[in-house]
């Protein structure tokens, strides 16, 4: 974070005016975002880190921006430097608004296209997995089956007889704690 942005965020925190929204911008059904919409008033200035954090659907973004404009809220998008420029002249304001609207239109279209590409690639991957049972890389889908170490029965017996502590058992087997207990469960279901 640059010094200016860092100072800005610190100032906002002191005034308790930051609403954090860490959910995906894929839709507007986010708790932080809903809270923000309920709290804004005319004359407020809204700073959004990125247009992609606002939303990823072109028409929905336009509707949300219209909502804020009708409420009299000024929006600044930090990765659009021109939205950060303050202009006093009405003619300059209208030109800047036209430029901002054009850029937002283009970037919201790109955001929507990227979201649709992600969905399409995801659907293609799932279809391939369902058809072949394997991922694009040829690996079986899901978590690989864990093999029992060659010294499993000996170590398991010592552990079960309480001659070894759990930590010693998984250390000797050269596996993690989670894998050890998963193998114990699987082994005990067999016997």
Rosetta constraint file for C-alpha pairs under 8 A:
AtomPair CA 1 CA 5 HARMONIC 6.25 0.50
AtomPair CA 1 CA 6 HARMONIC 5.91 0.50
AtomPair CA 2 CA 6 HARMONIC 5.92 0.50
AtomPair CA 3 CA 7 HARMONIC 5.97 0.50
AtomPair CA 4 CA 8 HARMONIC 6.09 0.50
AtomPair CA 5 CA 9 HARMONIC 6.11 0.50
AtomPair CA 6 CA 10 HARMONIC 6.16 0.50
AtomPair CA 7 CA 11 HARMONIC 6.13 0.50
AtomPair CA 8 CA 12 HARMONIC 6.27 0.50
AtomPair CA 9 CA 13 HARMONIC 6.13 0.50
AtomPair CA 9 CA 18 HARMONIC 7.95 0.50
AtomPair CA 10 CA 14 HARMONIC 6.34 0.50
AtomPair CA 11 CA 15 HARMONIC 6.54 0.50
AtomPair CA 12 CA 16 HARMONIC 6.04 0.50
AtomPair CA 12 CA 17 HARMONIC 5.33 0.50
AtomPair CA 12 CA 18 HARMONIC 6.11 0.50
AtomPair CA 13 CA 17 HARMONIC 6.07 0.50
AtomPair CA 13 CA 18 HARMONIC 6.05 0.50
AtomPair CA 19 CA 32 HARMONIC 6.28 0.50
AtomPair CA 19 CA 33 HARMONIC 7.87 0.50
AtomPair CA 19 CA 35 HARMONIC 7.97 0.50
AtomPair CA 19 CA 36 HARMONIC 6.69 0.50
AtomPair CA 20 CA 32 HARMONIC 6.11 0.50
AtomPair CA 21 CA 30 HARMONIC 7.41 0.50
AtomPair CA 21 CA 31 HARMONIC 7.49 0.50
AtomPair CA 21 CA 32 HARMONIC 4.80 0.50
AtomPair CA 21 CA 33 HARMONIC 6.36 0.50
AtomPair CA 23 CA 30 HARMONIC 6.63 0.50
AtomPair CA 24 CA 53 HARMONIC 7.12 0.50
AtomPair CA 25 CA 52 HARMONIC 6.32 0.50
AtomPair CA 25 CA 53 HARMONIC 4.92 0.50
AtomPair CA 25 CA 54 HARMONIC 5.68 0.50
AtomPair CA 25 CA 55 HARMONIC 4.48 0.50
AtomPair CA 25 CA 56 HARMONIC 6.11 0.50
AtomPair CA 26 CA 55 HARMONIC 5.67 0.50
AtomPair CA 26 CA 56 HARMONIC 5.27 0.50
AtomPair CA 26 CA 57 HARMONIC 7.29 0.50
AtomPair CA 26 CA 115 HARMONIC 7.53 0.50
AtomPair CA 27 CA 55 HARMONIC 6.04 0.50
AtomPair CA 27 CA 56 HARMONIC 7.04 0.50
AtomPair CA 27 CA 57 HARMONIC 7.57 0.50
AtomPair CA 28 CA 33 HARMONIC 6.89 0.50
AtomPair CA 28 CA 34 HARMONIC 7.60 0.50
AtomPair CA 28 CA 55 HARMONIC 6.95 0.50
AtomPair CA 29 CA 33 HARMONIC 7.47 0.50
AtomPair CA 29 CA 34 HARMONIC 7.00 0.50
AtomPair CA 30 CA 34 HARMONIC 6.05 0.50
AtomPair CA 31 CA 35 HARMONIC 6.13 0.50
AtomPair CA 32 CA 36 HARMONIC 6.24 0.50
AtomPair CA 33 CA 37 HARMONIC 6.34 0.50
AtomPair CA 34 CA 38 HARMONIC 6.41 0.50
AtomPair CA 35 CA 39 HARMONIC 6.41 0.50
AtomPair CA 36 CA 40 HARMONIC 6.28 0.50
AtomPair CA 40 CA 44 HARMONIC 6.42 0.50
AtomPair CA 40 CA 71 HARMONIC 7.85 0.50
AtomPair CA 40 CA 73 HARMONIC 7.29 0.50
AtomPair CA 41 CA 71 HARMONIC 6.59 0.50
AtomPair CA 41 CA 72 HARMONIC 7.24 0.50
AtomPair CA 41 CA 73 HARMONIC 6.79 0.50
AtomPair CA 42 CA 71 HARMONIC 5.48 0.50
AtomPair CA 42 CA 72 HARMONIC 4.41 0.50
AtomPair CA 42 CA 73 HARMONIC 5.46 0.50
AtomPair CA 43 CA 72 HARMONIC 5.70 0.50
AtomPair CA 43 CA 73 HARMONIC 5.44 0.50
AtomPair CA 43 CA 74 HARMONIC 6.97 0.50
AtomPair CA 44 CA 72 HARMONIC 7.40 0.50
AtomPair CA 44 CA 73 HARMONIC 5.02 0.50
AtomPair CA 44 CA 74 HARMONIC 6.34 0.50
AtomPair CA 45 CA 73 HARMONIC 5.68 0.50
AtomPair CA 45 CA 74 HARMONIC 4.66 0.50
AtomPair CA 45 CA 75 HARMONIC 5.80 0.50
AtomPair CA 45 CA 76 HARMONIC 7.26 0.50
AtomPair CA 46 CA 73 HARMONIC 6.88 0.50
AtomPair CA 46 CA 74 HARMONIC 6.04 0.50
AtomPair CA 46 CA 75 HARMONIC 4.72 0.50
AtomPair CA 46 CA 76 HARMONIC 6.01 0.50
AtomPair CA 47 CA 75 HARMONIC 6.00 0.50
AtomPair CA 47 CA 76 HARMONIC 4.76 0.50
AtomPair CA 47 CA 77 HARMONIC 5.81 0.50
AtomPair CA 47 CA 78 HARMONIC 6.78 0.50
AtomPair CA 48 CA 53 HARMONIC 7.28 0.50
AtomPair CA 48 CA 54 HARMONIC 7.01 0.50
AtomPair CA 48 CA 75 HARMONIC 7.45 0.50
AtomPair CA 48 CA 76 HARMONIC 6.23 0.50
AtomPair CA 48 CA 77 HARMONIC 4.81 0.50
AtomPair CA 48 CA 78 HARMONIC 6.08 0.50
AtomPair CA 49 CA 53 HARMONIC 6.82 0.50
AtomPair CA 49 CA 77 HARMONIC 5.88 0.50
AtomPair CA 49 CA 78 HARMONIC 4.95 0.50
AtomPair CA 49 CA 79 HARMONIC 6.54 0.50
AtomPair CA 50 CA 54 HARMONIC 6.81 0.50
AtomPair CA 50 CA 77 HARMONIC 5.78 0.50
AtomPair CA 50 CA 78 HARMONIC 6.06 0.50
AtomPair CA 50 CA 79 HARMONIC 5.58 0.50
AtomPair CA 50 CA 80 HARMONIC 7.88 0.50
AtomPair CA 51 CA 55 HARMONIC 6.60 0.50
AtomPair CA 51 CA 77 HARMONIC 6.49 0.50
AtomPair CA 51 CA 79 HARMONIC 7.71 0.50
AtomPair CA 51 CA 104 HARMONIC 7.68 0.50
AtomPair CA 51 CA 107 HARMONIC 7.51 0.50
AtomPair CA 51 CA 108 HARMONIC 7.19 0.50
AtomPair CA 52 CA 56 HARMONIC 5.87 0.50
AtomPair CA 52 CA 108 HARMONIC 7.59 0.50
AtomPair CA 52 CA 111 HARMONIC 6.27 0.50
AtomPair CA 54 CA 61 HARMONIC 7.21 0.50
AtomPair CA 55 CA 60 HARMONIC 7.38 0.50
AtomPair CA 55 CA 61 HARMONIC 5.84 0.50
AtomPair CA 55 CA 108 HARMONIC 7.84 0.50
AtomPair CA 55 CA 111 HARMONIC 7.86 0.50
AtomPair CA 56 CA 60 HARMONIC 7.91 0.50
AtomPair CA 56 CA 61 HARMONIC 7.16 0.50
AtomPair CA 56 CA 108 HARMONIC 6.41 0.50
AtomPair CA 56 CA 111 HARMONIC 4.95 0.50
AtomPair CA 56 CA 112 HARMONIC 4.80 0.50
AtomPair CA 56 CA 115 HARMONIC 6.56 0.50
AtomPair CA 57 CA 61 HARMONIC 5.99 0.50
AtomPair CA 57 CA 108 HARMONIC 6.65 0.50
AtomPair CA 57 CA 109 HARMONIC 7.39 0.50
AtomPair CA 57 CA 111 HARMONIC 6.97 0.50
AtomPair CA 57 CA 112 HARMONIC 4.82 0.50
AtomPair CA 58 CA 62 HARMONIC 6.33 0.50
AtomPair CA 58 CA 105 HARMONIC 7.09 0.50
AtomPair CA 58 CA 108 HARMONIC 4.77 0.50
AtomPair CA 58 CA 109 HARMONIC 5.30 0.50
AtomPair CA 58 CA 111 HARMONIC 7.51 0.50
AtomPair CA 58 CA 112 HARMONIC 5.95 0.50
AtomPair CA 59 CA 63 HARMONIC 6.22 0.50
AtomPair CA 60 CA 64 HARMONIC 6.16 0.50
AtomPair CA 61 CA 65 HARMONIC 6.13 0.50
AtomPair CA 61 CA 108 HARMONIC 6.94 0.50
AtomPair CA 62 CA 66 HARMONIC 6.07 0.50
AtomPair CA 62 CA 105 HARMONIC 7.77 0.50
AtomPair CA 63 CA 67 HARMONIC 6.20 0.50
AtomPair CA 64 CA 68 HARMONIC 6.45 0.50
AtomPair CA 65 CA 69 HARMONIC 6.14 0.50
AtomPair CA 66 CA 70 HARMONIC 6.08 0.50
AtomPair CA 67 CA 71 HARMONIC 6.30 0.50
AtomPair CA 68 CA 72 HARMONIC 6.27 0.50
AtomPair CA 68 CA 73 HARMONIC 5.11 0.50
AtomPair CA 68 CA 74 HARMONIC 7.30 0.50
AtomPair CA 68 CA 75 HARMONIC 7.71 0.50
AtomPair CA 69 CA 73 HARMONIC 5.56 0.50
AtomPair CA 69 CA 74 HARMONIC 6.91 0.50
AtomPair CA 75 CA 83 HARMONIC 7.41 0.50
AtomPair CA 76 CA 80 HARMONIC 7.75 0.50
AtomPair CA 76 CA 83 HARMONIC 5.02 0.50
AtomPair CA 76 CA 84 HARMONIC 5.67 0.50
AtomPair CA 77 CA 81 HARMONIC 7.36 0.50
AtomPair CA 77 CA 83 HARMONIC 6.04 0.50
AtomPair CA 77 CA 84 HARMONIC 7.29 0.50
AtomPair CA 78 CA 83 HARMONIC 7.54 0.50
AtomPair CA 78 CA 84 HARMONIC 7.18 0.50
AtomPair CA 80 CA 84 HARMONIC 7.41 0.50
AtomPair CA 81 CA 85 HARMONIC 7.12 0.50
AtomPair CA 82 CA 96 HARMONIC 7.56 0.50
AtomPair CA 82 CA 100 HARMONIC 7.22 0.50
AtomPair CA 83 CA 96 HARMONIC 7.89 0.50
AtomPair CA 83 CA 100 HARMONIC 6.69 0.50
AtomPair CA 87 CA 92 HARMONIC 6.38 0.50
AtomPair CA 87 CA 93 HARMONIC 5.93 0.50
AtomPair CA 88 CA 92 HARMONIC 7.40 0.50
AtomPair CA 88 CA 93 HARMONIC 7.02 0.50
AtomPair CA 89 CA 93 HARMONIC 6.16 0.50
AtomPair CA 90 CA 94 HARMONIC 6.23 0.50
AtomPair CA 91 CA 95 HARMONIC 6.34 0.50
AtomPair CA 92 CA 96 HARMONIC 6.04 0.50
AtomPair CA 93 CA 97 HARMONIC 5.99 0.50
AtomPair CA 94 CA 98 HARMONIC 6.14 0.50
AtomPair CA 95 CA 99 HARMONIC 6.24 0.50
AtomPair CA 96 CA 100 HARMONIC 5.99 0.50
AtomPair CA 97 CA 101 HARMONIC 5.96 0.50
AtomPair CA 98 CA 102 HARMONIC 6.16 0.50
AtomPair CA 99 CA 103 HARMONIC 6.20 0.50
AtomPair CA 100 CA 104 HARMONIC 5.95 0.50
AtomPair CA 101 CA 105 HARMONIC 6.01 0.50
AtomPair CA 102 CA 106 HARMONIC 6.35 0.50
AtomPair CA 103 CA 107 HARMONIC 6.05 0.50
AtomPair CA 104 CA 108 HARMONIC 5.71 0.50
AtomPair CA 105 CA 109 HARMONIC 6.18 0.50
AtomPair CA 106 CA 110 HARMONIC 6.38 0.50
AtomPair CA 107 CA 111 HARMONIC 6.10 0.50
AtomPair CA 108 CA 112 HARMONIC 6.12 0.50
AtomPair CA 109 CA 113 HARMONIC 6.15 0.50
AtomPair CA 110 CA 114 HARMONIC 6.15 0.50
AtomPair CA 111 CA 115 HARMONIC 6.25 0.50
AtomPair CA 112 CA 116 HARMONIC 6.20 0.50
AtomPair CA 113 CA 117 HARMONIC 6.08 0.50
AtomPair CA 114 CA 118 HARMONIC 6.17 0.50
AtomPair CA 115 CA 119 HARMONIC 6.34 0.50
AtomPair CA 116 CA 120 HARMONIC 6.11 0.50
AtomPair CA 117 CA 121 HARMONIC 6.07 0.50
AtomPair CA 118 CA 122 HARMONIC 6.04 0.50
AtomPair CA 119 CA 123 HARMONIC 6.09 0.50
AtomPair CA 120 CA 124 HARMONIC 6.14 0.50
AtomPair CA 121 CA 125 HARMONIC 6.17 0.50
AtomPair CA 122 CA 126 HARMONIC 6.25 0.50
AtomPair CA 123 CA 127 HARMONIC 6.07 0.50
AtomPair CA 124 CA 128 HARMONIC 6.14 0.50
AtomPair CA 125 CA 129 HARMONIC 6.16 0.50
AtomPair CA 125 CA 135 HARMONIC 6.94 0.50
AtomPair CA 125 CA 136 HARMONIC 7.02 0.50
AtomPair CA 126 CA 130 HARMONIC 6.13 0.50
AtomPair CA 127 CA 131 HARMONIC 6.12 0.50
AtomPair CA 128 CA 132 HARMONIC 5.99 0.50
AtomPair CA 128 CA 133 HARMONIC 7.49 0.50
AtomPair CA 128 CA 134 HARMONIC 7.23 0.50
AtomPair CA 128 CA 135 HARMONIC 6.85 0.50
AtomPair CA 128 CA 136 HARMONIC 7.35 0.50
AtomPair CA 129 CA 133 HARMONIC 4.67 0.50
AtomPair CA 129 CA 134 HARMONIC 4.93 0.50
AtomPair CA 129 CA 135 HARMONIC 5.39 0.50
AtomPair CA 129 CA 136 HARMONIC 7.82 0.50
AtomPair CA 129 CA 141 HARMONIC 6.76 0.50
AtomPair CA 130 CA 134 HARMONIC 7.80 0.50
AtomPair CA 133 CA 140 HARMONIC 6.18 0.50
AtomPair CA 133 CA 141 HARMONIC 6.30 0.50
AtomPair CA 134 CA 138 HARMONIC 5.39 0.50
AtomPair CA 134 CA 139 HARMONIC 5.40 0.50
AtomPair CA 134 CA 140 HARMONIC 4.30 0.50
AtomPair CA 134 CA 141 HARMONIC 5.13 0.50
AtomPair CA 135 CA 139 HARMONIC 5.54 0.50
AtomPair CA 135 CA 140 HARMONIC 6.17 0.50
AtomPair CA 135 CA 141 HARMONIC 5.66 0.50
AtomPair CA 140 CA 144 HARMONIC 7.40 0.50
AtomPair CA 146 CA 179 HARMONIC 7.85 0.50
AtomPair CA 146 CA 183 HARMONIC 7.75 0.50
AtomPair CA 148 CA 152 HARMONIC 6.18 0.50
AtomPair CA 148 CA 183 HARMONIC 7.13 0.50
AtomPair CA 149 CA 173 HARMONIC 6.47 0.50
AtomPair CA 151 CA 155 HARMONIC 6.31 0.50
AtomPair CA 151 CA 173 HARMONIC 7.04 0.50
AtomPair CA 152 CA 156 HARMONIC 5.75 0.50
AtomPair CA 152 CA 173 HARMONIC 7.02 0.50
AtomPair CA 153 CA 157 HARMONIC 5.98 0.50
AtomPair CA 154 CA 158 HARMONIC 6.39 0.50
AtomPair CA 155 CA 159 HARMONIC 6.08 0.50
AtomPair CA 155 CA 164 HARMONIC 7.92 0.50
AtomPair CA 155 CA 169 HARMONIC 6.13 0.50
AtomPair CA 155 CA 172 HARMONIC 7.70 0.50
AtomPair CA 155 CA 173 HARMONIC 7.50 0.50
AtomPair CA 156 CA 160 HARMONIC 5.96 0.50
AtomPair CA 156 CA 169 HARMONIC 7.39 0.50
AtomPair CA 156 CA 184 HARMONIC 7.89 0.50
AtomPair CA 157 CA 161 HARMONIC 6.07 0.50
AtomPair CA 158 CA 162 HARMONIC 6.26 0.50
AtomPair CA 158 CA 163 HARMONIC 5.12 0.50
AtomPair CA 158 CA 164 HARMONIC 5.68 0.50
AtomPair CA 159 CA 163 HARMONIC 5.67 0.50
AtomPair CA 159 CA 164 HARMONIC 4.59 0.50
AtomPair CA 159 CA 165 HARMONIC 6.22 0.50
AtomPair CA 159 CA 166 HARMONIC 6.67 0.50
AtomPair CA 159 CA 169 HARMONIC 6.52 0.50
AtomPair CA 160 CA 164 HARMONIC 7.91 0.50
AtomPair CA 164 CA 168 HARMONIC 6.12 0.50
AtomPair CA 164 CA 169 HARMONIC 6.26 0.50
AtomPair CA 165 CA 169 HARMONIC 6.26 0.50
AtomPair CA 166 CA 170 HARMONIC 6.35 0.50
AtomPair CA 167 CA 171 HARMONIC 6.11 0.50
AtomPair CA 167 CA 177 HARMONIC 7.36 0.50
AtomPair CA 168 CA 172 HARMONIC 6.10 0.50
AtomPair CA 169 CA 173 HARMONIC 6.15 0.50
AtomPair CA 170 CA 174 HARMONIC 5.87 0.50
AtomPair CA 170 CA 175 HARMONIC 5.35 0.50
AtomPair CA 170 CA 176 HARMONIC 6.17 0.50
AtomPair CA 170 CA 177 HARMONIC 6.19 0.50
AtomPair CA 170 CA 180 HARMONIC 5.95 0.50
AtomPair CA 171 CA 175 HARMONIC 6.52 0.50
AtomPair CA 171 CA 176 HARMONIC 7.69 0.50
AtomPair CA 175 CA 179 HARMONIC 6.24 0.50
AtomPair CA 175 CA 180 HARMONIC 6.42 0.50
AtomPair CA 176 CA 180 HARMONIC 6.11 0.50
AtomPair CA 177 CA 181 HARMONIC 6.41 0.50
AtomPair CA 178 CA 182 HARMONIC 6.16 0.50
AtomPair CA 179 CA 183 HARMONIC 6.08 0.50
AtomPair CA 180 CA 184 HARMONIC 6.17 0.50
AtomPair CA 181 CA 185 HARMONIC 6.14 0.50
AtomPair CA 182 CA 186 HARMONIC 6.24 0.50
AtomPair CA 183 CA 187 HARMONIC 5.84 0.50
AtomPair CA 184 CA 188 HARMONIC 5.96 0.50
AtomPair CA 185 CA 189 HARMONIC 6.24 0.50
AtomPair CA 186 CA 190 HARMONIC 6.62 0.50
AtomPair CA 187 CA 191 HARMONIC 6.62 0.50
